[in-house]
């Protein structure tokens, strides 16, 4: 099957985007792994650190995970003593997730290391290139389809 120029360019660009993102994710993910966290666990802890306590559905939305997947992630964080769930007295179906002191200490220390790793990764781009990349990624992410 012969590809036209538009198709070839789109596929090549997509491949470069995915390979670049995966490479950066692997390198930055090592900092999370060193702290004993998966990327999803780090995402939950980071969201709670910066946004405060929230319901599981909102946590899932913040880190782009399904509500089913987030339940397992939060279960594991709770077993490690990093988060706790509090049921609403008014509506028992509503459950708020919040950081424990142990969780806050771990995410504060880990976030600093992850932030430094991200800054180093992005440092291969100029400020202008980072701005452009950010705008392009946002444009792709907001596309309806």
DAJODA-V368183 format. One line per field, one symbol per residue. burial: I if it has 16 or more other ideal C-beta (glycine too) atoms within 10 Angstrom, else O. A space follows every 10 residues. Layout:
burial->???
This chain:
burial->OOOOOOOOOO OOOOOOOOOO OOOOOOOIIO IIOOIOIOOI IIIIIIIIIO OOOIIIOOII OIIOIOOOOI OOIIOIIOOO OIIOOOOOOO OOOOOIIOIO OOIIOIIOOI IOOIOOIOOO OOOOOOOOOO OOOOOOOOOO OOOOO
